[in-house]
Amino acid sequence: MPESDPRIVAALVEQLAEWRRTLDAGADRIGWKIGLNVPEIQRKLGLREPVIGHLTTATQLEEGATFDGASATELRVEPEVAVHMGVNGEIAGYGAAIEIVDTGAAPPDVEEIVAINVFHRGFVLAEAQPSMPAGLDAEVRIDEEVRASGEAPPHFSDVVELVGRLLAETGEELRSGDVIIAGSLTPPQPVRRGERVQVGLGPLGSPTVSIG
């Protein structure tokens, strides 16, 4: 099993303290997100592997909803596969997802990036499907224009292992019912207020979100 970066574990402890405050304020637990999964960014930040963030109903949007971007600095959208966890650490299903991040005024170090939940601002989940098709391509459309495409990996055991390991090192655990959005399948795409985003992942769904 890989050895976790102690910097990331310490920053995750700080992040999860805010997560608990969010839950105490009335939000529901949804799951986790993979962040900084682009190899070039990892090299720049001195990382050996991606990092993780958290998801709750505080930032969840319904399919087709409008995200309020009035206070954002540099919004980007990411097409992702949502991995739905079942019992005994097994994957129970897969679905398309959109994550909205704000990378403006990025913190100077990776510890602060992790502590502030890895730029996370919002997310949309399509309905889960029971299996992961092989050779699946992701497509990002903004106002009907194709902006990016990429291939989804066939397996996500490494994602499940990473989330479970990092949570265990902070005294938390990956649970049945948790959802993991498993990292952007294309470079994050810039998006502006007034635009509509659609992520297409074939049989895993085509969720949409508008930026208001």
Secondary structure, 3 states (H helix, E strand, C coil): CCCCCHHHHHHHHHHHHHHHHHHHCCCCEEEEEEECCCHHHHHHHCCCCCEEEEEECCCEECCCCEECCCCCCCEEEEEEEEEEECHHHCEEEEEEEEEEEECCCCCCCHHHHHHCCCCEEEEEECCCECCCCCCCEEEEEECCEEEEEEECCCCCHHHHHHHHHHHHCCCCCCCCCCEEECCCCCCCEECCCCCEEEEECHHHCCCEEEEC
